[in-house]
Amino acid sequence: MRLPALIAVSLVLLLSACTGEETGAERVASTAPVVQLGAPGAENRTLDAAEAEALDLTVEHTAADVDFVRHMLGHHEQAIIMTDLVEERTDDESVHLLAERMAVSQEDEMDQMQAWLRDRGEPVFDLESGGGHANHGQGDLMPGMLTDAQLAELEAATGDEFSRLFLEYMIMHHEGAITMVEDLWAAEGGQEVQIGDLARHVESDQRIEITRMRGMLEEMG
């Protein structure tokens, strides 16, 4: 995963701002190369002095960042709908604990994303209006999103059948969220610190939970 270029470059600008006699350590640091970290799968690049000075340390959010946040809000909203079904449809304690953890984590991320949009003057859609089904007018379903028919199937299931279906559909849902993060990187988004941190957290958290859910399915036989 990449870090915003501004983290690496800030060290050089900090050193260049120093005045007066340099110590030996400062002279060594001032000649250190500036490395711009690449996207996942891409090579890092060493910047020359002119490129380092030309970089703008104030990294603004982009349209790709806004799209990512708005789509991920709708994606998380559907996950909450799915976890809300657990309590009345299965007695499997491990599924209950998993659903509770997911709900807390994703609701917290949703609060962060809504605050991010408001702080930047971007519209925030009403999560209550869509109910997770309408995709908030954003066209086709996002990766991993359940259709109305699949949600109805999950809602109608009970007991072991529900537990199995919940895990299978939630794995699909999580894999979709990871695809959305990968699409953000591909669109050169995530350079703004908060969005980059959020995307990395979403990806890491979803991968961990996918591994856990696959293990739970294996235990169910």
Helices and strands as residue ranges (DSSP letters): H 5-16, H 24-30, E 34-36, E 45-47, H 49-54, H 63-84, H 86-89, H 93-119, H 127-130, G 135-137, H 148-156, H 159-186, H 193-220
